[in-house]
Amino acid sequence: MSLLVVGLSHRSAPVSVLERAALSQDAQIKLLQDTVAAEPATEAALLATCNRIELYADVDKFHAGVAELSTLLAQHSGVGLDELTPYLYVHYEDRAVHHLFSVACGLDSMVVGEGQILGQIKDSLALAQELHSAGRLLNDLFQQGLRVGKRAHSETGIDRAGQSLVTFGLQQLAGGRGAGVSVESVESWAAGKKALVIGAGSMSSLAAATLARLGVAEIVVANRTPDRAERLAQIINDNSENSQYEGREGREGGVTSVFARAVPMASVPFELTRADIAVSCTGATGLVLTAGIVAAAVEGRVPAEEAGLSPRTTPRGGVRAVLPPTSLGTEDGCPLDLSVAQAGQAVQESAGFSVMGEAAVAGMDAATLEQHAAWVDNGTVDRRDTARRTPDDDRELIAALALTAATLGRIPERRRPEVVVGVPRPAPVLSLLDLAMPRDVDAAAHRLAGVRLVDIESLAEASADAPMAADVDQVRRIVADEVAAFGAALRAAHITPTVVALRAMAADVVAGEIARLDGRLPGLDEKHRAEITQTVRRVVDKLLHAPTVRVKQLAAEPGGAGYADALRTLFDLDQETVASVSRADQDGPDTTTETNAENRGRA
């Protein structure tokens, strides 16, 4: 086995790098095609999700394989190799198997234990099979990874340790840190709300199903391909009708019911004005929801009084929030011109943003801001007090400080930190969940009053504090056992062609000796000839049985790959004969067809 993995994920790279390295569907296809066309690789598969990009390959040379796969990832992602390299990780042979199995079990996910990764692994295998880039090794690896992941979820409580990104993201929207938000709280928060789902892929479908289960009143699906949006909306409506027919009761004791409809992408800005929750996960390379679109969607839905601000009329006739009184520019020696600051505020407001106190320094050049920083720093000392101080006062102060330092071992802080009065923000009227990579929603939207934005970056920060269930250790043991079993099976399979070639050579020897016997004893009757032939074959089989069984056992152990070479050397087996047996074994059943059928059965 020469399995190699080169990739990057949320554990190795910041979200900003993952976002830039994200691959479109066409780029994924081209990457796989170029990988199998490269000299070191004979097979290739790609696992590309919102928080990981991993290229799997069967290579004949480790160093050449790492160099080639890294270069291909950089070329197709558009991120320079020098910039990408510090964030790449490499796994080889057993470590590569261990990595995929851990990923399949949800141990390497942003939210530990989430099960959505199994569907993504299945999709990766299906793509590699469709492109004929996955051979025997990667087919076996990914299929076994799916089985290990399902085993972990069925035999342990790993599901209690984490949820899908959708569920975790909705928990963040409902109450902040997802670990402390119960299912009942999320249901209470979502009940009766209007939801907009942008995209109709696997993640968006999962989001729509989750929202329907939580009890939202309406789901609007927008997608660039209208047929897919309509199909998803129809599935939601059908499930809702089935729920009512079967009498399933919701959280409040009533029958669950949700209405879904499909709209074109052009209707998204309008639908956003009606939505309470919006989930976006598309394959777009640019922003789907700009800050301007989001600002327009919440305009008029957040009364200025709720934000603790008084309204004033702008030249355009709209209502905008004014800044609370500020002392900037009112003290002697302050280098900032308050009139300029207010002008900067007006510019910010005309763009649809309210940056509160930040507008007081908007538009200032760097030199002026530097002067203001120095003025504030110096301003922590009362200048009037300083003017009245004498050298004797300073000496007394220094002596007192020295005595205190000698007693306490430190110099106490004389100046207490000033109390920072934060500007109140209104309760969110629009909750945005951005699960796309690269992002669909402008990050600047989180600064808008009345908007709550959760994206991949904030989910990564929140998941760092998520609790780990005790079942995680059990899953790790399952992974370790499965990795050992998979490695043993691969190593045993590696020596099988050699054993088959050895037995074929022995059969040829027996046939040759029987032919010589016929020449020496031409009068030998058929009965005796058959008995002699059977006897010779039994002798050869008995002589070969123990060595071949033992060599398979030894080859299955770590480091046992050399036994195949020893066997070929001892019995002077022809290398081409062994290779032909290997080719015949690989060209036997149509593994791609069988695997596709098996995967469809799992769906």
C-alpha positions in Angstrom: 0.0 0.0 0.0 1.3 3.5 -0.9 -1.7 5.6 0.1 -0.9 9.3 0.4 -3.1 12.2 1.6 -2.3 15.8 1.2 -4.8 18.4 2.4 -5.8 21.3 4.6 -8.7 21.7 6.9 -10.1 24.0 9.6 -7.6 22.4 12.0 -4.6 23.4 10.0 -5.6 26.6 8.1 -7.5 29.8 8.9 -11.0 30.1 7.4 -9.7 32.9 5.1 -7.3 30.5 3.5 -9.9 27.7 3.2 -12.2 30.2 1.6 -9.7 31.1 -1.1 -8.7 27.5 -1.7 -12.3 26.3 -2.1 -12.8 24.3 -5.4 -15.8 24.5 -7.7 -17.2 21.3 -9.1 -15.4 21.8 -12.4 -12.2 22.5 -10.6 -12.6 19.2 -8.6 -13.1 17.2 -11.7 -10.0 18.8 -13.4 -7.9 18.2 -10.3 -8.8 14.5 -10.2 -8.1 14.1 -13.9 -4.7 15.8 -13.6 -3.8 13.8 -10.5 -4.2 10.4 -12.2 -2.4 11.8 -15.3 0.6 12.7 -13.1 3.4 10.2 -13.0 3.5 9.3 -9.2 -0.3 8.6 -8.9 -2.3 5.7 -10.2 -5.5 6.4 -8.3 -7.1 9.6 -6.9 -10.1 10.8 -4.9 -10.9 14.2 -3.5 -12.8 15.0 -0.3 -13.8 18.6 -0.6 -16.2 20.1 2.0 -16.9 23.5 3.5 -14.0 23.0 6.0 -11.5 20.6 4.3 -9.9 19.9 1.0 -8.1 16.5 0.9 -6.5 14.8 -2.1 -6.1 11.0 -1.7 -3.8 9.1 -4.1 -2.1 5.8 -4.6 1.5 6.7 -5.4 4.6 4.8 -6.2 7.0 7.4 -4.7 6.4 9.2 -1.4 8.5 12.4 -1.9 7.5 12.8 -5.6 3.9 12.2 -4.7 3.9 14.9 -2.0 5.5 17.4 -4.3 3.1 16.6 -7.2 -0.1 16.6 -5.1 0.8 19.8 -3.3 1.5 21.5 -6.6 -1.7 20.3 -8.1 -3.7 21.6 -5.1 -2.1 25.0 -5.4 -2.7 25.2 -9.2 -6.3 24.3 -9.0 -7.2 26.3 -5.8 -5.6 29.5 -7.1 -3.6 29.9 -3.9 0.2 30.1 -4.4 2.2 27.1 -3.4 4.4 29.1 -1.1 1.3 30.5 0.7 -0.5 27.2 0.8 2.4 24.9 1.9 2.4 26.0 5.6 -1.2 24.9 6.0 -0.9 21.5 4.3 -0.7 18.2 6.2 0.5 14.9 4.8 -0.5 11.4 5.9 1.0 8.2 4.5 -0.1 4.5 4.4 -1.5 3.5 7.9 -1.7 7.1 9.0 -3.7 8.0 5.9 -6.2 5.2 6.6 -6.4 6.4 10.3 -7.1 9.9 9.1 -10.0 9.0 6.7 -11.6 6.7 9.3 -11.4 9.5 11.9 -12.9 11.9 9.5 -15.7 9.4 8.7 -16.5 9.0 12.4 -16.8 12.8 12.9 -13.7 13.0 15.1 -12.0 15.5 12.8 -15.1 17.6 12.1 -15.6 21.1 13.3 -18.5 19.8 15.4 -17.3 16.5 16.8 -19.6 13.6 16.0 -21.5 15.3 13.2 -22.8 12.7 10.8 -23.1 14.7 7.6 -19.5 13.9 6.7 -20.6 10.4 5.7 -22.7 11.7 2.9 -19.8 13.9 1.7 -17.4 10.9 1.7 -20.0 8.9 -0.3 -20.3 11.8 -2.8 -16.5 11.9 -3.1 -16.3 8.2 -3.8 -19.1 8.5 -6.4 -17.3 11.3 -8.2 -14.0 9.3 -8.3 -15.8 6.3 -9.6 -17.6 8.3 -12.3 -14.3 9.7 -13.5 -12.6 6.2 -13.1 -9.9 7.7 -11.0 -10.6 5.4 -8.0 -9.1 1.9 -8.3 -9.1 -1.1 -6.0 -7.3 0.7 -3.2 -9.4 3.8 -2.9 -12.6 2.0 -3.5 -11.9 -0.4 -0.6 -10.6 2.5 1.5 -13.7 4.8 1.1 -16.2 2.0 1.3 -14.6 0.8 4.5 -14.5 4.4 5.8 -18.3 4.6 5.3 -18.7 1.3 7.2 -16.5 2.5 10.1 -18.3 5.8 10.3 -21.7 4.0 10.5 -20.4 1.6 13.1 -19.2 4.5 15.3 -22.6 6.1 15.1 -24.5 2.9 15.8 -22.3 1.4 18.5 -21.5 4.5 20.5 -23.1 7.8 21.6 -20.9 9.9 19.4 -24.1 11.5 18.1 -24.5 13.1 21.6 -21.1 14.7 21.3 -22.0 16.9 18.4 -24.5 17.7 15.6 -24.4 18.7 12.0 -23.1 22.1 11.1 -26.6 23.2 10.4 -27.9 22.2 13.8 -24.8 23.7 15.5 -25.2 26.9 13.5 -28.9 27.3 14.4 -28.0 26.8 18.1 -25.5 29.6 17.8 -28.2 31.8 16.3 -30.7 30.8 19.0 -28.6 31.4 22.0 -24.9 32.0 21.5 -22.7 29.2 22.5 -24.2 26.0 21.1 -23.1 23.8 23.9 -25.5 25.4 26.3 -28.6 25.6 24.1 -31.1 22.7 24.4 -33.1 21.3 21.5 -36.2 22.7 23.2 -34.8 26.2 23.3 -33.9 26.0 19.6 -37.4 24.8 18.8 -38.9 27.6 20.8 -36.8 30.1 19.0 -37.5 28.8 15.5 -41.2 28.0 16.0 -43.5 30.1 13.6 -40.6 31.9 11.9 -40.2 32.4 8.2 -37.1 30.9 6.7 -35.2 31.5 3.5 -32.9 28.8 2.2 -30.5 29.8 -0.5 -29.1 26.9 -2.5 -30.5 23.4 -3.1 -27.5 21.2 -2.6 -27.0 18.6 0.1 -26.2 21.2 2.8 -29.1 23.4 1.9 -31.4 20.3 1.8 -30.3 19.4 5.3 -30.9 22.9 6.5 -34.4 22.9 5.0 -35.2 19.6 6.6 -33.8 20.8 10.0 -35.8 24.0 9.9 -39.0 22.1 9.0 -38.4 19.7 11.9 -37.8 22.7 14.3 -41.3 24.0 13.4 -40.8 27.1 11.2 -44.0 28.2 9.5 -42.6 28.8 6.0 -39.5 27.8 4.0 -38.7 29.6 0.8 -36.1 27.9 -1.4 -34.0 29.9 -3.9 -31.6 28.4 -6.3 -30.0 29.2 -9.6 -31.5 26.0 -11.1 -35.3 26.4 -10.6 -36.0 22.7 -11.0 -33.8 21.8 -8.0 -35.5 24.5 -5.8 -38.9 23.3 -6.8 -37.9 19.7 -6.1 -36.7 20.5 -2.6 -39.8 22.6 -1.8 -42.0 19.7 -3.0 -40.1 17.2 -0.7 -40.6 19.5 2.3 -44.3 19.9 1.5 -44.8 16.1 1.0 -43.0 15.4 4.3 -45.2 18.0 6.0 -48.4 16.4 4.6 -47.2 12.9 5.7 -46.5 14.3 9.2 -50.1 15.6 9.4 -51.5 12.4 8.0 -49.6 10.3 10.5 -50.6 12.6 13.3 -47.1 13.5 14.5 -47.3 16.1 17.2 -45.0 19.1 17.4 -43.5 20.9 20.4 -46.7 22.6 21.4 -48.9 19.5 21.0 -50.2 20.4 17.5 -49.6 18.6 14.3 -46.4 19.8 12.6 -47.0 21.8 9.4 -44.7 23.9 7.2 -45.3 25.4 3.9 -42.5 25.5 1.3 -42.2 27.2 -2.0 -39.5 27.9 -4.6 -38.4 31.2 -6.0 -35.8 32.4 -8.5 -32.5 33.8 -7.2 -33.6 37.3 -8.4 -36.3 37.2 -5.7 -33.8 36.8 -2.8 -33.5 40.5 -1.9 -37.3 40.7 -1.6 -37.7 37.4 0.2 -35.0 38.5 2.7 -37.2 41.4 3.8 -39.9 38.9 4.9 -37.5 36.3 6.4 -36.6 35.8 10.1 -34.0 33.2 9.3 -31.8 32.8 6.2 -29.5 29.9 5.5 -27.1 30.2 2.6 -24.9 27.5 1.1 -24.2 27.8 -2.6 -21.2 27.2 -4.9 -21.0 30.8 -5.9 -17.5 32.3 -6.1 -18.8 35.8 -5.1 -21.0 37.2 -2.4 -24.7 36.2 -2.7 -25.8 38.6 0.1 -23.9 41.9 0.2 -24.1 44.1 3.2 -26.3 46.5 1.2 -28.8 43.8 0.5 -28.9 42.8 4.2 -29.2 46.4 5.3 -32.1 47.0 3.0 -33.8 43.9 4.2 -33.8 45.0 7.9 -34.4 48.7 7.2 -37.6 49.8 9.0 -37.8 46.5 11.0 -35.5 47.8 13.8 -37.1 50.9 15.5 -34.4 53.4 16.6 -35.9 53.5 20.1 -35.1 49.8 20.6 -31.5 50.6 19.9 -31.5 53.2 22.6 -31.0 56.0 20.0 -33.0 59.0 19.0 -34.0 59.4 15.4 -33.2 62.3 13.1 -34.1 63.0 9.6 -31.4 62.7 6.9 -31.4 64.8 3.8 -32.9 61.8 1.9 -35.9 61.9 4.3 -35.1 58.5 5.9 -34.7 57.9 9.6 -31.2 57.4 10.8 -29.6 56.9 14.2 -27.5 59.8 15.5 -24.5 59.2 17.7 -24.8 59.7 21.5 -23.0 62.8 22.8 -19.2 62.4 22.7 -16.4 64.3 24.5 -14.1 64.0 21.5 -12.9 67.3 20.3 -14.3 69.2 23.3 -11.2 69.2 25.5 -8.3 71.5 25.2 -5.5 70.2 23.0 -7.5 67.4 21.3 -6.2 67.2 17.8 -9.5 65.9 16.3 -12.0 68.3 14.7 -15.4 67.2 15.8 -17.1 68.8 12.8 -15.0 66.6 10.6 -15.9 63.6 12.7 -19.6 64.4 12.3 -19.1 64.7 8.6 -17.5 61.2 8.6 -20.5 60.0 10.5 -22.8 61.4 7.8 -20.8 59.6 5.1 -21.1 56.3 7.0 -24.8 56.7 7.4 -25.3 57.5 3.7 -23.8 54.1 3.0 -26.4 52.5 5.2 -24.3 51.8 8.2 -24.3 53.0 11.8 -20.9 52.6 13.3 -21.7 54.5 16.6 -18.7 55.9 18.3 -16.4 54.7 15.5 -17.7 57.4 13.2 -16.0 60.0 15.4 -12.6 59.1 13.9 -13.9 58.1 10.4 -12.0 59.8 7.6 -9.1 60.9 9.8 -5.7 60.5 8.3 -3.1 58.3 10.0 -1.0 61.3 11.3 -4.0 62.9 13.0 -5.1 59.6 14.6 -1.5 59.1 15.8 -1.6 62.6 17.4 -4.9 61.8 19.0 -3.5 58.5 20.5 -0.6 60.4 21.9 -2.9 63.0 23.4 -5.1 60.4 25.0 -2.1 58.6 26.4 -0.7 61.8 27.9 -4.2 62.8 29.0 -4.3 60.0 31.6 -2.2 62.3 33.8 -3.9 65.4 35.2 -1.9 68.3 33.8 -3.1 70.7 36.4 -1.9 68.4 39.2 1.4 68.1 37.4 1.9 71.8 37.2 1.5 72.2 41.0 3.9 69.3 42.0 7.3 70.1 43.4 10.5 68.0 43.5 9.8 67.2 47.1 6.4 65.8 46.2 7.9 63.6 43.6 10.6 62.3 46.0 7.9 61.4 48.6 5.8 59.6 45.9 8.9 57.6 44.7 9.8 56.7 48.3 6.2 55.5 48.9 6.1 53.5 45.7 9.5 51.9 46.6 8.2 50.9 50.1 5.0 49.5 48.6 7.0 47.5 46.0 9.3 46.1 48.6 6.3 45.0 50.7 4.1 43.7 48.0 6.7 42.7 45.5 5.1 44.8 42.8 4.1 48.3 42.0 0.3 48.7 42.3 -1.8 50.1 39.5 -2.9 53.6 40.7 -5.2 54.3 37.8 -8.5 52.3 37.7 -9.7 51.2 34.3 -12.5 53.4 33.0 -15.9 52.0 32.7 -16.7 51.4 29.1 -20.3 52.1 28.3 -21.4 49.9 25.3 -24.0 51.1 22.8 -27.0 48.8 23.1 -27.9 46.7 20.1 -31.5 45.8 19.3 -32.7 42.2 19.3 -32.0 40.5 15.9 -34.9 40.6 13.5 -32.9 38.7 10.8 -30.7 35.7 11.7 -28.2 34.7 9.0 -26.4 31.3 8.8 -23.7 31.2 6.1 -22.4 27.6 5.6 -20.7 28.3 2.2 -17.0 28.2 1.4 -16.2 30.7 0.1 -18.7 32.7 2.1 -22.0 33.7 0.6 -22.8 36.5 3.1 -20.7 39.7 3.4 -18.9 39.6 6.8 -19.7 43.3 7.3 -23.4 42.3 7.8 -22.7 41.4 11.4 -22.2 45.1 12.2 -25.7 45.9 11.1 -28.2 46.6 13.9 -30.9 43.9 14.1 -28.7 41.3 12.2 -27.1 38.2 13.7 -24.6 36.5 11.4 -23.1 33.1 12.0 -20.6 31.8 9.5 -17.9 29.1 9.2 -15.4 31.3 11.0 -17.6 31.9 14.0 -18.6 28.3 14.1 -15.0 27.3 14.2 -14.4 29.6 17.2 -17.6 28.3 19.0 -16.8 24.6 18.4 -13.5 25.0 20.2 -15.5 25.3 23.4 -17.9 22.4 22.7 -17.8 19.6 25.2 -16.4 16.2 24.2 -18.6 13.2 25.1 -17.1 10.2 26.9 -18.0 8.1 23.8 -15.3 9.8 21.8 -12.7 7.6 23.4 -14.7 4.5 22.4 -14.8 5.8 18.8 -11.1 6.3 18.8 -10.7 2.6 19.9 -13.0 1.6 17.1 -10.9 3.6 14.6 -7.7 2.1 15.8 -9.0 -1.5 15.5 -10.4 -0.9 12.1 -7.2 0.7 10.8 -5.3 -2.4 12.0 -7.8 -4.7 10.3 -7.7 -2.7 7.1 -3.9 -2.7 7.0 -3.7 -6.4 7.7 -6.2 -7.1 4.9 -4.3 -4.9 2.5 -0.9 -6.5 3.3 -2.4 -10.0 3.0 -3.9 -9.0 -0.3 -0.5 -7.7 -1.4 1.1 -11.2 -1.0 -1.9 -13.1 -2.5 -0.7 -12.7 -6.2 2.8 -14.1 -5.1 1.2 -17.1 -3.4 -1.1 -17.7 -6.5 2.0 -17.5 -8.8 3.9 -19.9 -6.5 1.0 -22.5 -6.7 0.8 -22.0 -10.4 4.5 -22.7 -10.8 4.1 -25.9 -8.6 1.2 -27.1 -10.8 3.3 -26.6 -13.9 6.1 -28.7 -12.2 3.6 -31.5 -11.4 2.3 -31.4 -15.0 5.8 -31.6 -16.4 6.8 -34.5 -14.3 3.6 -36.4 -15.1 4.4 -35.8 -18.8 7.9 -37.2 -18.3 6.4 -40.2 -16.5 4.1 -40.9 -19.5 7.2 -40.9 -21.7 9.0 -43.4 -19.6 6.0 -45.6 -18.9 3.9 -45.5 -22.0 2.0 -48.6 -21.0 0.8 -47.2 -17.8 -3.0 -47.6 -17.6 -5.2 -44.6 -16.9 -6.2 -45.7 -13.4 -2.6 -45.9 -12.1 -1.7 -42.7 -14.0 -4.5 -40.8 -12.3 -3.5 -42.2 -8.9 0.1 -41.2 -9.3 -0.9 -37.7 -10.5 -3.1 -37.2 -7.5 -0.4 -38.4 -5.1 2.2 -36.0 -6.5 -0.3 -33.1 -6.3 -1.1 -34.0 -2.6 2.6 -34.0 -1.8 3.2 -30.6 -3.4 0.0 -29.1 -1.7 1.1 -30.4 1.7 4.6 -29.0 1.2 3.3 -25.6 0.2 0.3 -25.4 2.7 2.2 -24.5 5.8 4.6 -21.9 4.2 1.8 -20.1 2.3 -0.5 -19.9 5.2 2.3 -18.7 7.5 3.5 -16.2 5.0 0.0 -14.7 4.7 -0.2 -14.4 8.5 3.3 -12.7 8.6 2.5 -10.4 5.7 -0.7 -9.2 7.5 1.5 -7.9 10.4 3.0 -4.4 10.3 6.2 -4.5 8.3 5.2 -7.8 6.6 5.3 -6.4 3.0 8.8 -7.8 2.6 7.6 -11.4 2.8 6.2 -11.3 -0.7 9.6 -10.2 -2.0 11.3 -13.0 0.0 8.9 -15.6 -1.5 9.6 -14.5 -5.0 13.3 -14.6 -4.4 13.3 -18.1 -2.7 11.3 -19.7 -5.4 12.6 -17.6 -8.3 9.2 -16.5 -9.3 8.8 -14.5 -12.5 7.9 -10.9 -11.7 5.7 -10.6 -14.7 3.8 -13.7 -13.7 3.0 -12.1 -10.3 2.0 -8.8 -12.0 -0.3 -10.6 -14.4 -2.1 -12.3 -11.5 -2.5 -8.9 -9.8 -4.0 -7.4 -13.0 -6.3 -10.4 -13.4 -7.5 -9.9 -9.8 -8.1 -6.2 -10.3 -9.9 -6.7 -13.6 -12.2 -9.4 -12.1 -15.6 -8.1 -10.9 -16.8 -4.6 -11.9 -16.1 -3.0 -8.5 -17.3 0.4 -9.7 -20.7 -1.0 -10.7 -21.0 -3.0 -7.5 -19.9 0.0 -5.3 -22.4 2.4 -7.0 -25.2 -0.1 -6.3 -24.1 -0.5 -2.7 -23.9 3.2 -2.2 -27.4 3.8 -3.6 -28.6 1.2 -1.2 -27.1 3.1 1.7 -28.7 6.4 0.6 
